[in-house]
């Protein structure tokens, strides 16, 4: 149903052509009522002044569907936006709201919902078995054949035994924040690592009531630069639980060459997050693949921090998959060098950033983490459980890992 455009409001049209053209001036009172251009990017702002650039796709009731500049699709509640952005959305809807096709409307309405039968965004793919099973080198669609790769044994595991290799992995991890890890949620079977999440109310970290137990493994070994690859199948539940493969350093394991850097982390992939964590609270669909960077450092005597929310131009390198990560295994990888950080998915390069701070020795971790609706963030991004939303529905759920592999380039 189209929104009724409010009369007498001053329309604020902050439009950006391809994210780079100058902003159009606000329309003044009495100006000609010019329709917004349908497929341009607009600057949408909330009541606190936080903004993002997006194309408007559809307006339905209090929900605005948008597409960001990275092609990710989100939903935003209109009452979270500033008056000018709501007016812009209403004006756009008045002119173009009837243009959406029934199939497009069905797809948008199903964002974030578990598919009932056929998943409309899922595309089955088959990786070449000969290449993906070659353990001597990374799986790359366009490899540099002049590079000779040296395996990093302490960060490589095919999970072919009957038990977790305790010589390579910590898996009895103490809880932190909302995450209650349990070694009972981590096991090896059928040539795969299994990490599960199950409903189990208990008193967790800091004496806070928690509702779920989760699986995690963290490598004993560390390394700074290399090519890191994991073949993963996502968990069945969405939204609420996020499978992840990531590199990070413990704050106590710094580097004398970079004394101002305290903590860093690099995602190979963070799956099924169902939230982009922007202050506009736009939610992502199941095929949004988070490729995030995180860093705590000191600058001019001040403690600084950056992540995919506070510094997205550096830390958010996310990618929209044309398939559902729950359906089958996919290969997620990142290469770190002193100069760059480069992400690959199924052997294809999907993102790259200059390596500004990520020069510390890092552990490799595979984990399941809680996400909304089971948790929420405060202003400092600390996470808390939501008791009224925490149920056993959909649990247990698990992610599976066929292997992790790591290499360095030989000189």
C-alpha positions in Angstrom: 0.0 0.0 0.0 1.4 3.4 -0.9 2.1 5.9 1.8 0.2 9.1 1.6 2.6 11.9 1.0 2.4 14.6 3.7 1.6 18.1 2.4 3.3 21.2 3.7 6.6 19.4 4.6 9.9 20.6 3.3 11.4 17.8 1.3 15.1 17.1 2.0 16.6 15.4 -1.1 20.2 14.5 -0.4 20.9 12.5 -3.5 24.2 11.1 -4.5 24.9 9.8 -8.0 26.9 6.6 -7.7 28.0 7.7 -4.2 30.2 10.6 -5.6 28.2 13.5 -7.1 27.7 16.7 -5.0 24.6 16.7 -2.8 21.6 18.4 -4.2 20.4 21.4 -2.1 17.3 21.0 0.0 14.1 22.1 -1.6 12.9 25.3 0.0 9.3 26.1 0.9 7.3 27.0 -2.1 9.7 25.4 -4.5 8.5 23.2 -7.4 7.6 19.7 -6.2 10.1 17.7 -8.2 9.9 14.0 -8.0 13.0 12.2 -6.7 14.9 10.2 -9.4 13.9 6.6 -9.0 17.2 4.7 -9.1 19.6 7.3 -7.6 21.4 6.9 -4.3 20.0 9.1 -1.5 21.4 10.0 1.8 19.1 8.7 4.5 19.5 10.1 8.0 18.1 9.1 11.4 17.1 11.4 14.2 20.6 11.4 15.7 22.2 12.5 12.4 23.7 9.2 11.4 23.4 8.5 7.7 24.0 6.0 4.9 23.7 6.1 1.1 21.1 3.9 -0.5 18.6 3.4 -3.3 15.0 3.1 -2.2 13.4 -0.2 -3.4 10.0 -0.3 -1.7 8.0 1.2 1.1 5.5 -0.9 3.0 3.7 0.4 6.1 6.5 1.5 8.5 9.2 -0.5 6.6 11.6 0.9 4.1 13.5 -1.5 1.8 16.8 -0.1 0.5 19.9 -1.2 -1.4 23.3 0.1 -0.2 26.2 1.0 -2.5 27.7 -2.5 -1.9 24.5 -4.0 -3.3 23.4 -5.4 0.1 19.6 -5.2 0.8 18.3 -4.0 4.1 15.1 -3.1 5.9 14.8 0.1 8.0 11.8 1.3 10.1 10.6 4.6 8.9 10.0 6.0 12.4 13.8 5.7 13.0 14.5 8.2 10.2 14.6 12.0 10.4 11.6 13.9 9.2 13.3 14.9 5.9 14.3 11.3 5.1 10.8 10.0 5.9 9.4 12.7 3.6 11.8 11.7 0.9 10.7 8.0 1.2 7.1 9.0 1.1 7.6 11.2 -2.0 9.5 8.3 -3.7 6.7 5.9 -2.8 4.0 8.3 -4.2 5.7 8.4 -7.5 7.2 4.8 -7.9 5.5 2.6 -5.3 3.4 0.8 -7.9 6.3 -0.2 -10.1 7.4 -3.2 -8.1 6.6 -6.6 -9.6 4.9 -9.4 -7.5 8.1 -11.5 -7.6 10.2 -8.6 -6.4 7.7 -7.9 -3.6 7.7 -11.5 -2.5 11.5 -11.5 -2.3 11.7 -8.4 -0.2 9.0 -9.6 2.2 10.9 -12.8 2.7 14.2 -11.1 3.6 15.4 -12.6 6.9 12.8 -15.3 7.0 13.7 -19.0 6.9 12.7 -20.3 3.5 9.8 -22.7 3.6 10.4 -24.7 0.4 12.6 -23.3 -2.4 15.0 -20.6 -1.3 14.7 -17.9 -4.0 18.3 -16.6 -3.5 20.0 -20.0 -3.3 22.0 -21.0 -6.3 23.6 -24.4 -6.2 27.3 -24.4 -7.2 29.8 -27.2 -7.5 33.5 -26.6 -6.8 36.0 -28.5 -8.9 36.9 -31.4 -6.7 40.4 -31.8 -8.1 41.4 -28.2 -7.4 39.7 -27.8 -4.0 41.2 -31.0 -2.8 44.7 -30.0 -3.7 46.2 -29.4 -0.3 49.5 -28.0 -1.6 48.2 -24.6 -2.6 45.2 -22.3 -2.1 42.0 -22.7 -4.2 42.1 -19.8 -6.6 40.3 -19.3 -9.9 43.1 -17.1 -11.3 46.2 -18.2 -9.5 49.6 -16.6 -9.9 51.5 -19.7 -11.0 54.9 -18.1 -10.2 54.1 -18.3 -6.5 55.4 -21.2 -4.5 53.3 -21.9 -1.3 54.6 -23.3 1.9 52.0 -24.9 4.2 51.6 -23.7 7.8 51.1 -27.0 9.5 50.0 -25.6 12.9 47.1 -23.7 11.2 46.1 -26.5 8.9 43.6 -29.3 9.8 41.6 -31.7 7.6 39.5 -33.0 10.6 40.0 -36.5 9.4 40.4 -38.2 12.8 37.9 -39.1 15.5 38.7 -36.4 17.9 39.7 -32.7 17.9 43.5 -32.3 17.7 44.3 -30.9 21.1 47.8 -30.1 19.9 46.4 -27.6 17.4 43.2 -26.3 19.1 41.9 -24.9 22.3 38.2 -25.8 22.6 37.5 -25.6 26.3 37.2 -21.8 26.3 36.1 -19.5 29.2 32.9 -17.4 28.5 32.9 -13.7 27.7 30.1 -11.2 27.3 27.0 -13.1 26.0 29.1 -16.0 24.7 29.1 -19.2 26.8 31.4 -21.6 25.2 31.3 -25.3 25.9 33.6 -28.1 24.8 30.5 -30.3 24.5 29.4 -28.2 21.6 32.6 -28.9 19.6 33.5 -32.3 18.0 34.9 -34.0 14.9 32.9 -36.6 13.0 32.6 -37.8 9.3 35.7 -35.9 8.3 34.3 -32.5 9.5 34.5 -30.2 12.5 31.1 -29.6 14.0 30.3 -26.5 16.1 26.8 -26.3 17.6 24.6 -23.9 19.5 21.9 -25.3 21.9 19.3 -23.8 24.3 20.6 -24.3 27.8 19.7 -21.6 30.4 22.5 -21.1 32.9 24.4 -18.4 34.8 27.1 -17.2 32.6 29.9 -14.6 32.4 29.7 -11.9 35.2 26.8 -13.7 36.9 24.4 -12.9 34.1 21.6 -15.3 33.1 22.4 -16.8 29.7 20.4 -19.1 27.5 22.6 -20.7 25.0 25.8 -22.8 24.9 28.1 -22.4 21.8 31.0 -24.1 20.1 34.4 -22.6 19.4 38.0 -23.6 18.6 41.0 -21.4 18.8 44.4 -22.3 17.4 47.5 -22.7 19.7 49.7 -21.5 16.9 49.9 -17.9 15.6 51.2 -16.2 12.5 51.2 -12.7 11.1 51.1 -13.0 7.3 49.8 -15.7 5.0 46.9 -17.2 3.1 44.1 -18.7 5.2 41.3 -20.8 3.8 38.3 -22.6 5.4 35.6 -24.6 3.8 32.4 -24.0 5.7 28.7 -24.8 5.6 26.5 -22.4 7.6 24.1 -23.3 10.4 20.4 -24.0 9.8 19.0 -21.3 12.1 18.5 -17.8 10.7 18.4 -15.2 12.2 20.0 -15.5 15.6 23.3 -17.5 15.3 26.3 -16.5 13.2 29.0 -18.9 12.0 32.4 -17.3 11.7 36.1 -17.9 10.7 38.4 -15.2 11.9 42.0 -14.3 12.8 42.8 -12.3 15.9 45.5 -11.5 18.4 45.2 -11.7 22.1 46.0 -8.3 23.7 49.0 -9.8 25.6 50.5 -11.0 22.3 51.6 -7.7 20.7 54.6 -6.8 18.6 57.6 -4.6 19.6 57.5 -3.3 16.0 54.0 -2.0 16.5 53.7 -1.0 20.2 50.8 1.4 19.5 48.6 -1.5 18.3 46.8 -3.5 21.0 44.3 -5.7 19.3 43.4 -6.7 15.7 41.1 -9.1 14.1 40.3 -10.1 10.5 37.3 -12.1 9.3 37.6 -14.7 6.7 33.8 -14.7 6.8 31.1 -13.9 9.3 27.9 -15.5 8.1 24.2 -15.0 8.7 24.6 -12.0 11.0 21.1 -10.6 10.2 22.3 -7.1 11.1 24.6 -4.6 9.7 25.0 -2.8 13.1 24.7 0.6 11.5 23.0 3.1 13.9 20.1 3.1 11.4 19.6 -0.6 12.4 19.3 -1.9 8.9 19.1 -5.7 8.8 20.9 -7.9 6.3 19.6 -11.0 4.5 21.0 -14.5 4.9 23.4 -14.2 2.0 25.2 -11.2 3.3 28.9 -12.3 4.0 30.6 -10.1 6.6 34.3 -9.4 5.8 35.2 -7.3 8.7 38.3 -5.7 10.2 38.7 -4.6 13.9 41.5 -2.7 15.5 42.4 -1.1 18.9 45.4 1.2 18.9 46.9 4.3 20.4 47.3 7.6 18.6 48.7 10.8 20.1 48.3 9.4 23.5 44.6 8.5 22.9 43.0 5.1 22.9 41.4 4.5 19.5 39.2 1.8 18.1 37.8 1.1 14.6 35.4 -1.6 13.3 33.0 -2.2 10.4 30.5 0.2 12.0 32.6 3.1 13.2 35.0 3.1 10.1 33.2 1.2 7.3 35.4 2.6 4.6 38.3 0.6 6.0 36.8 -2.1 8.1 33.6 -3.2 6.2 34.4 -5.2 3.1 31.3 -7.3 3.0 30.0 -9.2 0.0 26.5 -10.2 -1.1 26.5 -13.9 -2.1 24.3 -15.2 -5.0 23.6 -18.3 -2.9 22.5 -19.3 0.6 25.5 -20.3 2.9 23.3 -22.8 4.7 22.8 -25.0 1.6 26.3 -26.3 0.9 30.0 -25.8 1.7 31.9 -22.8 0.3 35.5 -21.8 0.5 36.2 -18.5 2.4 39.8 -17.1 2.4 41.9 -14.1 3.2 45.5 -13.3 2.4 47.4 -10.9 4.6 50.7 -9.3 3.5 52.6 -6.3 4.9 50.9 -4.2 2.3 47.4 -5.5 1.7 44.5 -7.7 3.1 42.6 -9.5 0.3 39.5 -11.7 0.6 38.5 -14.6 -1.7 35.3 -16.6 -1.8 35.2 -19.8 -3.8 38.5 -18.8 -5.3 37.3 -15.4 -6.5 38.8 -12.2 -5.2 35.9 -10.1 -3.7 37.6 -7.4 -1.7 40.9 -5.8 -0.8 42.2 -3.2 1.7 45.5 -1.6 2.5 47.1 -3.2 5.6 47.3 -0.2 8.0 47.4 -1.9 11.4 47.1 -5.7 11.0 50.7 -6.7 11.6 50.5 -8.7 14.9 50.8 -12.4 15.4 47.2 -13.9 15.2 45.4 -17.0 16.2 42.9 -18.7 13.9 39.3 -19.2 15.3 36.1 -20.9 14.2 33.0 -20.2 16.2 29.3 -19.7 16.5 28.1 -16.4 17.9 24.7 -15.1 19.0 23.0 -12.3 17.1 19.6 -10.6 17.3 16.9 -11.4 18.3 18.7 -13.3 21.1 21.0 -10.4 22.1 21.3 -6.6 21.9 24.1 -4.1 22.0 24.5 -1.1 24.3 26.1 2.2 23.2 29.6 0.8 23.8 28.7 -2.3 21.7 28.7 -4.6 24.7 26.2 -7.5 24.2 23.4 -8.6 26.5 20.9 -11.4 26.3 17.2 -10.8 25.7 15.3 -13.2 28.0 11.9 -12.7 26.4 13.3 -13.6 23.0 15.3 -16.6 24.1 13.6 -19.9 23.3 14.5 -23.4 22.3 12.8 -23.0 18.8 15.3 -23.9 16.0 17.9 -25.3 18.4 20.2 -27.1 18.3 21.8 -25.8 15.2 25.4 -26.3 13.9 28.0 -25.1 11.4 30.3 -27.6 9.8 33.9 -27.1 8.6 35.5 -29.5 6.1 39.0 -28.1 6.5 41.1 -25.1 7.4 44.4 -24.6 5.5 47.1 -22.0 5.7 50.2 -21.1 3.6 52.9 -18.6 3.3 54.6 -17.4 0.1 58.1 -18.8 -0.2 60.7 -16.1 -0.9 
